Amino acid sequence: MLSERGTANERYTAAFVFAAVFCLYLRSVGFDLVFDDRALLGAEGPLRLGGAIAYRPLRYWSYRIDSWLGGGAAWAYHFVNVILHAAVATLLLRIGRRLGLGLFWAASAALLMASHPLAVEAVAYVAGRRDLLAAVCGLAALNLWISPRVRSLPVAALLVASAAAKESGLVFVLVCATAS
């Protein structure tokens, strides 16, 4: 089993996976908003749907922060998507190690997932933020759940955050229950 902090090689490999995924998708930072992005984001930031906060509040507030930091520019939204996708890959590496995979195989699985063509939509399409947020929060919850020292309150908060990003984030409740 993996120690709480991991070895130096594991930390270097995690940094490599993060950097490789970041570099792979960095080109998308120059993209403009397309399709549903325009229905979600206006010149003043994220749009309220039906006069209230959207039913995916974590996505809404992440857009609000991006709008504030980037002045509403498309690059800010895309940049955060790239960071989130790199975080998903790094979390998969960590979970793979916790489940007993060798460092090479865990890193290979994380890089394969991150570079798979099906992942492009969630990263390059700003509206795909919901999937990335749900994955980051859900995988972070699973990583804590299978750690040597389970932290129930943060796991519960991350599971709620995953569902607040996208309804399918509730699947991570079952995943954590199964991991028990």
Residue pairs with C-beta under 8 A, 6 or more apart in sequence:
1 98
1 100
1 148
2 10
2 94
2 97
2 98
3 148
4 147
4 148
4 149
5 11
6 14
6 94
6 97
9 103
10 97
10 103
13 93
13 103
13 107
14 90
14 93
14 94
16 107
17 86
17 89
17 90
17 93
17 107
17 110
17 111
17 114
18 86
18 87
18 89
18 90
19 86
20 111
20 114
21 82
21 85
21 86
21 89
21 90
21 111
21 114
21 115
22 82
22 83
22 86
24 114
24 115
25 81
25 82
25 85
25 86
25 123
25 124
26 82
28 78
28 81
28 82
28 123
28 124
29 75
29 78
29 79
29 82
30 75
30 78
31 74
31 78
31 124
32 74
33 41
33 74
33 77
33 126
34 125
35 125
35 127
36 125
36 127
37 74
37 77
37 125
37 126
37 127
39 47
39 127
40 46
40 47
40 63
40 126
40 127
41 47
41 63
41 67
41 72
41 77
41 126
43 72
44 67
44 72
45 63
45 64
45 67
45 68
45 72
46 54
46 60
46 63
46 64
46 67
48 54
48 60
49 55
53 60
54 60
56 130
56 164
56 165
56 166
57 164
58 133
58 137
58 161
58 164
58 165
59 129
59 130
59 133
59 165
59 166
62 80
62 129
62 133
63 77
63 129
66 76
66 77
66 80
67 76
69 76
70 76
70 77
70 79
74 126
77 126
77 129
78 124
78 126
80 129
81 122
81 123
81 124
81 126
81 128
81 129
81 132
82 123
84 129
84 132
84 133
84 135
84 136
85 114
85 119
85 122
85 123
85 132
86 114
87 136
88 113
88 114
88 132
88 135
88 136
88 139
89 110
89 111
89 113
89 114
90 110
91 136
91 139
91 140
91 143
92 106
92 109
92 110
92 113
92 114
92 139
93 106
93 107
93 109
93 110
94 106
94 143
95 139
95 142
95 143
95 146
96 105
96 106
96 107
96 109
96 110
97 103
97 106
98 143
98 146
98 147
99 146
101 109
113 119
121 128
122 128
122 129
122 131
122 132
123 132
129 165
130 165
130 166
131 166
133 161
133 162
133 165
133 166
134 162
134 163
134 165
134 166
134 168
134 169
134 172
135 162
137 158
137 159
137 161
137 162
137 165
137 169
137 172
138 158
138 159
138 162
138 169
138 171
138 172
138 175
139 172
140 158
141 154
141 155
141 158
141 159
141 162
141 172
141 176
142 172
142 175
142 176
142 179
144 150
144 151
144 154
144 155
144 158
145 155
145 176
145 179
145 180
146 179
155 176
159 169
159 170
159 172
159 173
159 176
161 169
162 169
162 170
162 172
163 169
163 170
